[in-house]
Amino acid sequence: MSDSPKNPGLDGRARDKDGQIDHKHPTTKIKHLREHYGKHFAPDWDGERTLGELLKESKFESLSQ
């Protein structure tokens, strides 16, 4: 049986059992985000740093910005 969602959201994110869309967490490492967004994602950043650090230092609130 597959773990992939039956009805993913428009942007491919799945909903949790409570109906909430799973968002990227601030502890997600840059190297893992590059697997999804491509090698060009945050090119000057060490892959071991986190999304939270990137957003804080860049003064963005989310990846969509």
C-alpha positions in Angstrom: 0.0 0.0 0.0 1.3 3.5 -0.9 1.9 6.2 1.6 1.2 8.9 -1.0 -1.8 11.0 -0.4 -5.0 10.2 -2.3 -5.9 13.9 -2.8 -2.8 16.1 -2.5 -3.3 19.9 -2.4 -2.7 22.1 -5.4 1.0 22.5 -4.6 1.5 18.8 -3.9 1.4 19.0 -0.1 -0.6 16.5 1.8 -3.1 17.1 4.5 -2.6 15.7 8.0 -5.4 13.6 9.5 -6.8 16.7 11.1 -7.1 18.4 7.7 -4.1 20.7 8.1 -1.7 21.0 5.2 1.9 19.9 6.1 4.2 22.9 5.9 8.0 23.0 5.8 9.3 23.1 9.4 11.9 25.6 10.5 14.2 22.7 11.5 14.3 21.4 7.9 17.9 21.4 6.6 18.7 23.4 3.4 20.2 20.2 1.9 16.7 18.5 2.1 15.0 21.6 0.6 17.5 21.4 -2.3 16.2 17.9 -3.1 12.7 19.3 -3.6 13.5 22.8 -5.0 16.7 22.1 -6.9 20.4 22.6 -6.4 20.0 26.4 -7.0 18.0 26.8 -3.7 20.0 29.0 -1.3 23.3 28.5 -3.2 25.4 30.4 -0.7 24.1 28.5 2.3 25.7 25.4 3.9 23.3 22.4 3.5 23.4 21.7 7.2 21.9 25.1 8.1 18.1 25.2 8.6 15.1 26.8 7.0 14.5 28.8 10.2 18.0 30.3 10.0 17.5 31.2 6.3 14.2 32.8 6.9 15.4 34.7 10.0 18.5 36.1 8.3 16.8 36.9 5.0 13.8 38.5 6.9 11.3 36.4 4.9 8.4 34.7 6.6 8.0 31.8 4.3 9.4 30.0 1.3 6.8 31.5 -1.0 8.4 34.9 -0.6 
